[in-house]
Amino acid sequence: MATYAIGDIQGCYTPLMDLLRTIDFSPSRDHLWLVGDLVNRGPDSIHVLRWAFKHQDSISLVLGNHDLHLLAVAEGFGKLSSGDTLWDILNAADGKILLDWLRMQPLMLAGEGYALVHAGLLPEWSINKALRLAEEVENELSGPNYRQFLSRLYGNKPTRWSDDLRGIDRLRMIVNVMTRMRLLTRDGELDLSFKGELPDAPAHLIPWFEAPQRRWADTPVICGHWSALGLHLSDSILAIDTGCLWGGSLTALRLADRQVFQLPCQAFRKIG
């Protein structure tokens, strides 16, 4: 049995199938960790979601920002942009089944000596604390008032964590950190404006995984979200979004020995 983590798929179903054949993945033997953003911008989001639902006993996944966007739009909150490719899911006969299942998925996982989250963690959060905070969001998404939560999900504030945060400000901050964060100011404030390559980042910003006094640093964190960062492996961070959607590659990481498997992807261009 082997456990593999796979980077952002974003509706790129054919590259996913090719990569699974490359690693000789067997649902009856192996397990996958999916780093979030299963859907959107790529051509086959519905097929990726159906595949994940069918193989749910063989996968663990965390929600990414595009997955949450899908859930919000499906409930009438937020708008589809010109680059979104979610109509097939929203109009599918089995769409509600798939969306209800997706809504029950976690924001963060830990096991086998690793933590899994889509974007990142704040330096002041230990792994155990981050798991508890993620559970607060998970309870909202799986609870009876999930539509109210999704209706207030969008927004960039607050930008600084405090244990005293309450209500939607607290929940939105947790979501933004775990699904959207790339950079922090040098005094720990969340900055969501920059999406480019790390050498081009403004001097007053640092990657979240280089912030000082990281309480989570004893547990390696597997993440995605930042395709412009590319493959970034260190003792404490394993970033595996390698931009399949944009013509990069789709990456699998075998947890036992950190061996990397990659397949090139053809850039997707939306037609029409």
C-alpha positions as a printed NumPy array, in Angstrom:
array([[  0.   ,   0.   ,   0.   ],
       [  1.224,   3.498,  -0.826],
       [ -0.164,   6.933,  -0.077],
       [  0.297,   9.668,  -2.669],
       [ -0.497,  13.374,  -2.491],
       [ -1.626,  14.969,  -5.764],
       [ -1.522,  18.679,  -6.552],
       [ -4.297,  20.931,  -7.854],
       [ -6.3  ,  19.103, -10.545],
       [ -8.755,  21.887, -11.437],
       [-10.843,  19.847, -13.825],
       [ -7.901,  18.329, -15.713],
       [ -9.318,  14.816, -15.792],
       [ -7.197,  13.286, -18.562],
       [ -3.858,  14.281, -16.948],
       [ -5.15 ,  12.878, -13.648],
       [ -5.92 ,   9.512, -15.239],
       [ -2.522,   9.503, -16.974],
       [ -0.739,  10.246, -13.694],
       [ -2.636,   7.521, -11.839],
       [ -1.518,   5.013, -14.484],
       [  2.052,   6.255, -14.148],
       [  2.117,   5.59 , -10.399],
       [  0.154,   2.346, -10.876],
       [ -2.524,   3.539,  -8.49 ],
       [ -4.91 ,   0.847,  -7.305],
       [ -8.044,   1.95 ,  -5.382],
       [ -8.084,  -1.377,  -3.554],
       [ -4.469,  -1.05 ,  -2.429],
       [ -3.362,   2.59 ,  -2.394],
       [ -4.648,   5.876,  -1.013],
       [ -4.64 ,   9.403,  -2.431],
       [ -4.456,  12.753,  -0.666],
       [ -5.898,  15.489,  -2.887],
       [ -4.722,  18.968,  -2.028],
       [ -7.916,  20.761,  -3.063],
       [ -9.162,  22.625,  -6.125],
       [-10.491,  19.506,  -7.752],
       [-12.6  ,  21.67 , -10.024],
       [-12.75 ,  24.796, -12.187],
       [-10.899,  26.417, -15.059],
       [-10.051,  23.036, -16.633],
       [-12.29 ,  21.259, -19.151],
       [-13.568,  18.249, -17.184],
       [-14.549,  19.308, -13.672],
       [-17.62 ,  17.071, -13.659],
       [-15.541,  13.997, -14.512],
       [-12.98 ,  14.765, -11.804],
       [-15.722,  15.218,  -9.223],
       [-17.525,  12.046, -10.283],
       [-14.277,  10.1  , -10.14 ],
       [-13.497,  11.383,  -6.649],
       [-17.024,  10.581,  -5.453],
       [-16.823,   7.062,  -6.888],
       [-13.452,   6.433,  -5.223],
       [-14.152,   8.238,  -1.965],
       [-13.044,   5.226,   0.093],
       [ -9.596,   5.453,  -1.49 ],
       [ -9.053,   9.207,  -1.245],
       [ -8.814,  11.955,   1.332],
       [ -9.202,  15.54 ,   0.213],
       [ -9.266,  19.071,   1.554],
       [-11.3  ,  21.879,   0.085],
       [ -9.652,  24.566,  -2.004],
       [-10.878,  28.036,  -2.924],
       [-12.309,  26.844,  -6.249],
       [-14.218,  24.05 ,  -4.535],
       [-15.726,  26.548,  -2.104],
       [-16.528,  28.873,  -4.997],
       [-18.468,  26.058,  -6.643],
       [-20.44 ,  25.429,  -3.447],
       [-21.269,  29.116,  -3.052],
       [-22.336,  29.617,  -6.675],
       [-24.487,  26.482,  -6.537],
       [-26.457,  28.082,  -3.702],
       [-26.893,  31.355,  -5.575],
       [-24.049,  33.272,  -3.925],
       [-21.209,  34.712,  -5.949],
       [-21.021,  34.857,  -9.726],
       [-19.363,  32.732, -12.348],
       [-16.512,  34.516, -14.082],
       [-15.662,  34.148, -17.757],
       [-12.942,  31.649, -16.88 ],
       [-15.083,  29.383, -14.726],
       [-15.955,  25.943, -16.079],
       [-18.566,  24.787, -13.593],
       [-21.764,  24.714, -15.644],
       [-21.562,  20.961, -16.236],
       [-21.655,  20.328, -12.499],
       [-24.352,  22.888, -11.807],
       [-26.576,  21.415, -14.525],
       [-25.81 ,  17.719, -13.984],
       [-28.544,  15.302, -12.928],
       [-26.244,  14.062, -10.161],
       [-24.984,  17.548,  -9.344],
       [-26.734,  17.856,  -5.981],
       [-25.377,  14.502,  -4.831],
       [-21.852,  15.525,  -5.784],
       [-22.154,  18.978,  -4.203],
       [-23.599,  17.643,  -0.947],
       [-20.708,  15.205,  -0.746],
       [-18.148,  17.917,  -1.527],
       [-19.624,  20.17 ,   1.145],
       [-18.895,  17.508,   3.783],
       [-15.17 ,  17.393,   3.034],
       [-12.604,  18.823,   5.479],
       [-10.536,  21.966,   5.261],
       [ -7.451,  20.293,   6.745],
       [ -6.173,  16.808,   7.506],
       [ -3.24 ,  15.332,   9.41 ],
       [ -1.793,  11.841,   9.436],
       [  1.214,   9.7  ,   8.502],
       [  3.479,  12.415,   9.882],
       [  2.105,  15.13 ,   7.56 ],
       [ -0.576,  17.816,   7.48 ],
       [ -2.617,  18.562,   4.357],
       [ -4.154,  21.955,   3.577],
       [ -4.865,  23.728,   0.308],
       [ -3.025,  27.043,   0.804],
       [ -1.239,  27.278,   4.149],
       [ -1.198,  27.922,   7.882],
       [ -0.431,  30.968,   9.998],
       [  2.799,  30.849,  12.015],
       [  0.958,  31.225,  15.332],
       [ -1.11 ,  28.093,  14.713],
       [  0.099,  24.707,  15.85 ],
       [ -1.125,  21.717,  13.843],
       [ -3.604,  20.791,  16.57 ],
       [ -4.931,  24.325,  16.805],
       [ -5.256,  24.582,  13.029],
       [ -7.216,  21.325,  12.948],
       [ -9.589,  22.675,  15.585],
       [-10.061,  25.902,  13.629],
       [-10.671,  23.987,  10.419],
       [-13.322,  21.977,  12.248],
       [-15.199,  25.178,  13.058],
       [-15.585,  25.841,   9.326],
       [-16.368,  22.198,   8.599],
       [-19.175,  22.276,  11.159],
       [-20.689,  25.295,   9.434],
       [-20.483,  23.714,   5.989],
       [-22.017,  20.447,   7.123],
       [-24.613,  22.012,   9.409],
       [-28.156,  23.267,   8.832],
       [-27.068,  26.899,   8.349],
       [-24.503,  26.223,   5.628],
       [-26.281,  28.516,   3.138],
       [-25.976,  31.462,   5.516],
       [-22.265,  30.745,   5.876],
       [-21.74 ,  30.514,   2.097],
       [-23.656,  33.753,   1.571],
       [-21.031,  35.616,   3.609],
       [-17.973,  33.664,   2.548],
       [-16.495,  36.143,   0.067],
       [-14.242,  38.937,   1.306],
       [-10.624,  39.795,   2.133],
       [-11.118,  40.927,   5.711],
       [-10.09 ,  40.522,   8.413],
       [ -6.407,  40.346,   7.554],
       [ -4.954,  39.673,  10.994],
       [ -5.709,  36.702,  13.197],
       [ -6.883,  37.069,  16.769],
       [ -8.266,  34.38 ,  19.027],
       [-10.921,  36.943,  19.926],
       [-12.405,  36.944,  16.407],
       [-15.983,  35.7  ,  16.376],
       [-18.721,  34.897,  13.891],
       [-18.218,  35.274,  10.169],
       [-15.012,  37.305,  10.596],
       [-13.413,  34.361,  12.378],
       [-14.688,  31.795,   9.886],
       [-13.724,  33.861,   6.835],
       [-10.224,  34.412,   8.188],
       [ -9.751,  30.675,   8.687],
       [-11.001,  29.988,   5.152],
       [ -8.83 ,  32.683,   3.579],
       [ -5.714,  31.42 ,   5.331],
       [ -6.294,  27.768,   4.513],
       [ -7.531,  28.192,   0.935],
       [ -6.234,  31.517,  -0.436],
       [ -3.051,  32.59 ,   1.382],
       [  0.307,  32.931,  -0.314],
       [  2.083,  35.821,   1.394],
       [  2.146,  37.615,   4.721],
       [  3.491,  41.006,   5.706],
       [  6.587,  40.821,   7.844],
       [  4.492,  41.492,  10.927],
       [  2.056,  38.682,  10.14 ],
       [ -0.824,  40.33 ,   8.272],
       [ -2.524,  38.404,   5.491],
       [ -1.989,  39.798,   1.987],
       [ -4.104,  38.324,  -0.798],
       [ -3.111,  40.658,  -3.619],
       [ -0.013,  38.964,  -5.057],
       [ -0.277,  35.78 ,  -7.159],
       [  2.947,  35.751,  -9.15 ],
       [  6.333,  34.118,  -8.889],
       [  8.136,  34.408,  -5.581],
       [ 11.137,  36.469,  -6.843],
       [  8.681,  39.128,  -8.009],
       [  6.939,  39.485,  -4.648],
       [  7.052,  42.943,  -3.019],
       [  9.85 ,  43.319,  -0.503],
       [  7.484,  43.871,   2.424],
       [  5.903,  40.447,   1.914],
       [  7.19 ,  36.96 ,   2.728],
       [  5.882,  33.482,   1.885],
       [  3.667,  32.11 ,   4.635],
       [  6.039,  29.165,   5.048],
       [  9.006,  31.439,   5.786],
       [  7.346,  33.433,   8.564],
       [  9.34 ,  33.36 ,  11.81 ],
       [  8.335,  31.304,  14.84 ],
       [  6.17 ,  28.835,  12.95 ],
       [  4.427,  26.694,  15.544],
       [  3.434,  24.109,  12.929],
       [  6.965,  23.619,  11.601],
       [  7.595,  20.263,  13.303],
       [  5.006,  18.668,  10.994],
       [  5.635,  18.892,   7.243],
       [  2.725,  20.592,   5.478],
       [  1.599,  19.421,   2.039],
       [ -0.158,  22.177,   0.109],
       [ -0.99 ,  23.484,  -3.344],
       [ -2.756,  26.65 ,  -4.53 ],
       [  0.32 ,  28.625,  -5.627],
       [  1.008,  27.424,  -9.163],
       [  3.506,  30.215,  -9.836],
       [  5.612,  28.914,  -6.943],
       [  5.895,  25.522,  -8.613],
       [  7.289,  22.443,  -6.919],
       [  8.782,  23.544,  -3.612],
       [ 10.071,  20.868,  -1.259],
       [ 11.794,  21.387,   2.077],
       [ 11.813,  19.789,   5.505],
       [  8.662,  21.645,   6.547],
       [  6.786,  22.419,   3.315],
       [  5.861,  20.333,   0.292],
       [  4.107,  22.569,  -2.246],
       [  2.891,  20.498,  -5.195],
       [  0.731,  22.739,  -7.388],
       [  2.793,  22.672, -10.56 ],
       [  0.303,  24.389, -12.828],
       [ -1.22 ,  21.545, -14.83 ],
       [ -4.054,  23.863, -15.856],
       [ -1.604,  26.34 , -17.375],
       [  0.441,  23.798, -19.309],
       [  2.79 ,  22.853, -16.491],
       [  2.607,  19.411, -14.963],
       [  0.476,  17.381, -12.581],
       [  2.451,  16.167,  -9.588],
       [  2.125,  13.18 ,  -7.281],
       [  4.23 ,  12.839,  -4.154],
       [  4.667,   9.455,  -2.478],
       [  4.528,  10.147,   1.23 ],
       [  6.707,   7.249,   2.401],
       [  9.871,   8.393,   0.635],
       [  8.869,  11.763,  -0.902],
       [  9.497,  10.514,  -4.42 ],
       [  7.998,  12.885,  -6.97 ],
       [  6.116,  11.784, -10.087],
       [  5.174,  14.338, -12.73 ],
       [  3.465,  14.341, -16.102],
       [  3.36 ,  17.328, -18.473],
       [ -0.056,  18.85 , -19.149],
       [ -1.403,  20.629, -22.178],
       [ -2.519,  24.191, -21.417],
       [ -6.275,  24.553, -21.371],
       [ -7.774,  27.407, -23.323],
       [-11.448,  28.096, -22.913],
       [-13.352,  28.2  , -26.202],
       [-16.226,  30.654, -26.647]])
